[in-house]
Amino acid sequence: MKFLIIKCGGSIIDQLPDNFYDNIAAIQKQGDWKPVIVHGGGKLINELLEQTGVKTEFVDGLRVTTEEVLDVVEMALSGAVNKFLVRKLMSRTDAYGVSGLDGKLLYAEPVANADKLGLVGNVTEVNTAIIEQIVSQDNIPVISPLAGGEGNSRFNINADLAASAIARALNAELCFISDIPGIYRQVNEQKQMLTNVTDRELKQMMAEGLIKDGMIPKVRAALEALEHGAGKVTIVNGLSDDSLLQLVEGKVAGTTITLSEEAHHV
């Protein structure tokens, strides 16, 4: 059984065309790959925090997650966003929405700087049996990135890192859905798209200023996923026709980032 972990960021979900969901349903029905969706919801979280009047602070650009903030995060992720994606898929195939809290699907420990960031965690365990059970019933799992912890604790998990932890646990392919065809580098005022690149090469390009503007956070997210155990990450354009189908068929689809040989031996 081959799993394909599809990470959808909150900023792109409301832009995804119907064809994106058609592709996921087609992949499931072909049978060779089992799609699993992990999603964020930052855009809606920001809107709900403002609407509810919950105060938020940022440390080094990262939101401090208090109990009050986490209540809103859980409402947005496990409620609105998760069920929106489930509804989109249910018109084409069967889907099952689940939070990382449910059945201890995701178990986490506080991040190292939890004294500053609050209830933010790093995933330490993935209960793959839950995902396998959902898939065995011909459902597509749709997972919101919250996690349980010791006692009755709960954590907000970075969606990129939740997806990479799940990919590692299932020995799965991991793709990040983006609004661009892949990673570009700037050479002599011209954009060159990269189809295959290593983490070392990307870090060098960033140091030389060849990765610019909106590409930087996408590259950093992919590098962080690799550092947290993903074997490789492919950045795929969710707005273009059939990019996911091309990926599972082994065709060029976006940019695939792998660990350099040096990293494999560290």
C-alpha positions in Angstrom: 0.0 0.0 0.0 1.5 3.3 -1.1 0.4 6.5 0.6 0.4 10.0 -0.8 0.3 12.7 1.8 -1.2 15.9 0.4 -0.6 19.0 2.5 -2.9 21.9 1.7 -2.1 25.2 3.3 -4.9 27.4 4.7 -4.0 30.2 2.3 -4.7 28.2 -0.8 -7.7 26.0 0.1 -10.4 28.5 -1.0 -8.5 28.9 -4.4 -8.4 25.2 -5.3 -10.4 24.3 -8.4 -12.9 21.5 -8.6 -10.3 19.6 -10.8 -8.0 19.4 -7.8 -10.6 17.3 -5.9 -11.4 15.3 -9.1 -7.7 14.4 -9.3 -7.7 13.1 -5.7 -10.8 11.0 -6.2 -9.3 9.6 -9.4 -6.0 8.7 -7.6 -8.0 6.9 -5.0 -10.1 5.0 -7.5 -7.1 3.9 -9.5 -6.0 2.0 -6.4 -2.2 2.2 -6.6 -2.0 5.2 -4.2 -3.9 6.0 -1.0 -4.3 9.8 -0.7 -4.3 11.3 2.8 -4.9 15.1 3.2 -3.4 17.2 5.9 -4.5 20.8 6.0 -3.8 24.1 7.7 -6.2 27.0 8.2 -4.2 30.1 9.0 -6.4 32.4 7.0 -9.6 31.4 8.8 -7.9 31.3 12.2 -6.9 34.9 11.8 -10.4 35.9 10.8 -12.0 34.1 13.7 -9.5 35.5 16.2 -10.4 38.9 15.1 -14.2 38.2 15.2 -14.0 36.7 18.7 -11.8 39.4 20.0 -9.2 36.9 21.3 -5.9 38.7 21.8 -2.8 37.3 20.1 0.8 38.0 20.4 3.7 37.1 18.1 7.3 36.1 19.0 9.8 36.0 16.2 7.0 36.0 13.7 5.3 33.0 15.3 1.9 33.2 17.0 1.8 32.5 20.8 -0.8 29.8 21.4 -2.7 30.3 24.6 -5.7 28.2 25.7 -8.0 30.8 24.3 -6.2 30.9 21.0 -6.1 27.1 20.8 -9.9 27.0 21.3 -10.3 29.2 18.2 -7.6 27.2 16.3 -9.4 24.0 17.0 -12.8 25.5 15.9 -11.3 26.6 12.6 -9.2 23.6 11.8 -11.3 20.7 13.0 -14.6 22.4 12.4 -14.9 24.7 9.4 -11.8 23.9 7.3 -11.8 20.1 7.8 -15.5 19.8 7.0 -15.2 22.1 4.0 -12.6 19.7 2.5 -14.6 16.6 3.4 -17.7 18.1 1.7 -15.7 18.8 -1.4 -14.5 15.2 -1.6 -17.8 13.6 -0.7 -19.4 14.8 -3.9 -16.8 12.6 -5.7 -15.8 9.8 -3.3 -15.9 8.9 0.4 -13.9 11.0 2.8 -13.5 11.0 6.6 -12.5 14.0 8.6 -10.5 13.5 11.7 -8.5 15.7 14.1 -5.0 14.6 15.2 -6.5 14.6 18.7 -8.9 11.8 17.9 -7.8 8.4 19.0 -4.4 9.9 19.7 -3.8 10.0 16.0 -1.0 12.5 16.7 0.9 12.6 20.0 3.2 15.5 20.7 5.6 17.1 23.2 6.0 20.8 23.8 8.4 22.6 21.5 11.8 23.6 23.0 10.7 27.3 23.3 7.2 26.5 24.7 7.8 29.1 27.4 7.5 31.7 24.6 5.2 30.1 22.1 2.7 28.4 24.5 0.8 25.3 23.4 2.8 24.5 20.3 4.1 21.0 19.9 6.3 18.7 17.9 4.8 15.3 16.8 6.6 12.4 18.4 4.1 9.6 17.6 1.6 8.8 14.8 -1.1 6.2 15.3 -1.0 4.9 11.8 -3.6 2.2 12.5 -6.3 4.9 12.5 -5.2 6.1 9.0 -5.0 2.5 7.7 -8.4 1.7 9.1 -10.0 4.8 7.4 -8.3 3.9 4.1 -9.3 0.2 4.4 -12.9 1.4 4.3 -12.3 3.2 1.0 -12.3 6.6 2.7 -9.8 9.5 2.2 -8.6 10.7 5.6 -8.7 14.4 6.0 -6.6 15.4 9.0 -6.4 18.6 11.0 -3.0 19.3 12.7 -3.9 19.2 16.4 -2.2 16.7 18.7 -2.8 15.3 22.1 0.0 15.0 24.7 0.7 13.9 28.2 -2.3 13.9 30.5 -5.1 15.9 29.0 -2.9 18.3 27.1 -3.4 19.4 23.5 -1.1 21.2 21.0 -1.2 23.3 17.9 1.0 21.7 15.3 2.5 23.3 12.3 0.7 21.7 9.4 3.8 21.2 7.3 5.5 19.3 10.2 2.3 17.3 10.9 2.3 16.2 7.3 6.0 15.3 7.3 5.5 13.3 10.5 2.6 11.3 9.0 4.6 10.8 5.8 7.6 9.4 7.7 5.4 7.1 9.8 3.7 5.7 6.7 6.8 5.7 4.6 4.8 7.8 2.2 5.3 10.3 -0.6 4.8 13.9 0.6 3.6 16.8 -1.6 2.9 20.4 -0.6 0.1 22.0 -2.6 1.0 25.5 -3.8 -0.2 28.2 -6.1 3.0 28.0 -8.2 4.3 25.3 -10.5 7.4 24.7 -8.4 10.6 26.4 -7.1 12.2 29.0 -9.2 15.7 30.5 -9.0 16.6 33.8 -10.4 19.5 33.8 -12.9 20.4 36.9 -15.0 16.9 38.3 -14.4 15.4 35.1 -15.7 13.3 32.6 -13.7 14.4 29.0 -14.0 12.2 26.3 -12.6 13.9 23.4 -10.8 12.5 19.9 -11.2 14.9 18.1 -8.9 17.1 19.7 -6.3 18.7 18.7 -3.0 18.4 20.4 0.4 22.1 21.4 0.2 21.6 23.0 -3.2 18.6 25.0 -2.0 20.4 26.3 1.0 23.2 27.4 -1.2 20.8 29.2 -3.6 19.2 30.9 -0.7 22.5 32.1 0.6 23.4 33.5 -2.8 20.0 35.3 -3.1 18.8 33.1 -6.0 15.6 32.2 -4.2 13.5 35.3 -3.8 10.3 36.8 -2.3 7.4 34.4 -2.0 9.6 31.4 -2.8 11.5 31.7 0.4 8.7 30.5 2.9 7.9 27.6 0.5 11.5 26.5 0.4 11.9 26.8 4.2 8.8 24.7 4.8 10.1 21.9 2.5 13.5 22.0 4.1 12.0 21.8 7.6 9.9 18.8 6.5 13.1 17.0 5.3 14.8 17.8 8.6 11.8 16.2 10.4 12.1 12.9 8.6 10.4 13.3 5.2 12.3 11.3 2.6 11.5 13.8 -0.1 9.0 16.6 -0.7 7.4 17.7 -4.0 5.9 21.1 -4.4 2.9 20.8 -6.7 0.7 23.5 -8.3 -2.8 22.8 -7.0 -4.3 25.4 -9.4 -3.2 23.6 -12.6 -4.9 20.7 -14.3 -3.9 17.2 -13.4 -0.6 18.0 -11.6 -1.4 15.4 -8.9 -2.1 12.8 -11.5 1.2 13.6 -13.2 3.0 13.2 -9.9 1.6 9.7 -9.2 2.3 8.7 -12.8 5.9 9.5 -12.4 5.9 12.5 -14.7 7.5 15.8 -14.0 5.2 17.7 -11.7 6.6 20.6 -9.8 9.8 20.5 -7.9 11.0 17.5 -5.9 13.4 18.2 -3.1 15.5 15.4 -1.6 18.2 15.1 1.1 21.8 15.4 -0.2 24.0 12.4 0.3 25.9 14.2 3.0 22.6 14.6 5.0 21.8 10.9 4.6 25.1 10.1 6.4 24.8 12.6 9.2 
